[in-house]
Structure formats: C-alpha cells, structure tokens
C-alpha cells in the first residue's frame, strides 16, 4: 500500500491507477514544501511499482491548486536545487508512466505549468488557468518557458506568461493545454475512465510510446528548468517581488481579521 508522508496529499489506488489528491481546501490547495515532496515521492513510487500503470493528479472539486504557498516564498532560504518543488519538477520530467490530470476550479502557477508535463488533461468547464509570474515579480518555472511556446505558439505563450492573465478551460482546450473539457459533475469520472483504459493497455507499449513522444524535448527541457530556477531565485530576492509577497500576506491577514 502506497502511503503519503503529507496529510494534504492523499494517495489512493483504483485498479492499477495511483490517484494523488492535493487536499488542503482551507488554503485553496496551496502547495507547501512537504506537499511537493509527497507529490514527487508519489510519482517515483508509482514508477517503481509494477502494479501501478498510470498516475492521476487531482485537487478538490472547487480548486486544483492556487500554486505555491506564499509563506514559503517569503521565508525561502534553501538553495533552489534542494527545494522539494524542484524535486517535483524533476519527477514530472523523468516520469516513465503516463500522468493524467483532472482539473477543476483554480489552476494557478504550478497548477498550470505541471499540466504541460502531463500526458492527458481533463478539465471541468468551470475552471480557469493562470500563470501570474510577472505579476509577482517572478519568471516562469517548471520548464514552461520552453514547453508552452512549443505547445501553443509563441504569441499565445507570451500573452499568458508576460501578461499573466487568466484563461478559462475552453480557451485552454483550444490552445491545446487541456485535452477535453467536461461538465463539472463529469470531469473526474471521465479522467478516471481514461486512466483505467490506459492502465489496461500493454504497459511496455504505453511507456515506450511515452518515452518516444517525450524524447525530442528532454535534451533542452532540463537545462531550461535549471536556468529558470536560477532566475526565479534571483528575482525572488528583489525588492519588487518581496514587496508584492508581503502585501499579499498583509491583505490576507486583514481579510482574516475582518472575516
């Protein structure tokens, strides 16, 4: 039985499918270092477990994830290469088994960039995606500066990454970030059905096909992630980024007092 080390990342299995659920609803599934580690560990465990053929990542029905927990940004002291978020990015990049995402509600920051590494993405019609890095005084991460323009075209990628505006599920599907848009009450069941269908196929054939599909991007992707991390760490320490983070935390603190 696979067991998560973090209470906010739940593991369950459904006939050769490992389901990893981000479950921190009171914080809109904002990801902490411990949650990142549990997600990375889950991918590695699935890859090493013969009985697991497919990985499915989900959030809660009203939120996939709002991105990084801002407190971890403000207090970050670790070298970027040691952070659990980086371990998660590398786990996504190196995953041998197919990864499916079931997305509903908010998919912000890493909530969108992780989708670029998934093999299939099924979204509820009510969800929206956003890459607000420049609005936070930061830059793209998780290889998105390489993957996104190649997936949807440079101008579309520039609009999403430079302006940081949100897009709805239908637009994300038109762009090719999302595989299919479903009704709110159908997205998860549909994603699980697709995961089961994929898990029932010959595993060697599926994993070989995934490896061939991804082979062309691997040489460039890992150096891009490293470059993004270096720039992200530099920008994170700038006065502009730190001021934005502190203002966000102060606003949230005031809202909690008056709520």
BELDAHU-V739763 format. One record per pair of residues at least 12 apart in sequence whose ideal C-beta (glycine too) atoms are under 6 Angstrom apart, sorted by the first residue. I is the first residue (numbers start at 1). J is the second residue. D is the distance in whole Angstrom. If there is no record, write none. Layout:
i: {I/I}
j: {J/J}
d: {D/D}
This chain:
i: {2/4/5/6/6/6/8/8/8/9/9/9/10/11/15/16/16/17/17/17/17/18/18/18/19/20/20/21/22/22/25/28/28/29/29/29/30/30/31/31/32/33/33/36/36/36/37/39/40/40/40/43/43/44/46/47/47/53/53/54/54/54/54/55/55/56/56/57/58/61/62/63/63/64/64/64/64/65/66/66/67/67/67/67/70/70/73/74/80/80/89/89/92/96/98/98/98/99/99/100/100/100/101/101/101/102/102/102/102/103/103/104/104/104/105/107/108/112/112/113/113/115/116/116/120/121/121/122/122/122/122/123/123/123/124/124/125/125/126/127/128/128/129/129/130/131/131/131/132/134/135/136/137/137/137/138/138/138/139/139/139/140/140/141/141/143/143/143/146/146/146/151/152/152/156/169}
j: {45/38/38/34/35/38/23/24/35/35/38/39/23/42/196/53/199/54/56/195/199/46/52/55/56/42/57/58/59/65/60/63/66/59/63/65/66/69/65/68/69/72/84/84/85/88/84/88/87/88/91/91/95/91/97/96/97/199/203/98/195/198/199/97/99/100/195/101/102/104/105/105/106/103/105/107/111/111/106/108/108/109/110/111/245/248/245/245/229/233/142/225/117/207/119/198/210/118/119/120/191/195/115/118/121/122/187/188/191/123/127/124/127/187/127/129/130/129/131/142/144/177/144/147/179/178/179/180/187/190/191/169/178/181/184/187/169/181/184/169/166/168/167/172/166/160/161/164/164/164/164/244/240/241/244/232/235/241/231/232/235/161/228/228/232/221/224/225/220/221/224/176/175/176/175/181}
d: {5/5/5/5/5/4/6/4/5/5/4/6/5/6/6/4/4/5/6/5/5/5/5/5/5/5/5/5/5/5/5/5/4/5/5/4/5/4/6/6/5/6/4/4/5/5/4/5/4/4/4/4/5/6/6/5/6/4/5/5/5/5/5/6/5/5/5/5/4/5/4/4/5/5/6/4/5/4/5/5/4/3/5/6/6/6/5/5/4/5/5/6/4/5/5/6/6/5/6/5/6/5/5/5/5/5/6/5/4/4/5/4/5/6/5/5/5/4/5/4/4/6/6/4/5/5/5/5/6/6/4/4/5/5/5/4/6/5/5/5/5/5/6/5/4/5/5/6/4/5/4/5/4/3/5/6/5/6/5/6/6/5/6/5/5/5/5/5/6/6/4/6/4/6/6/5}
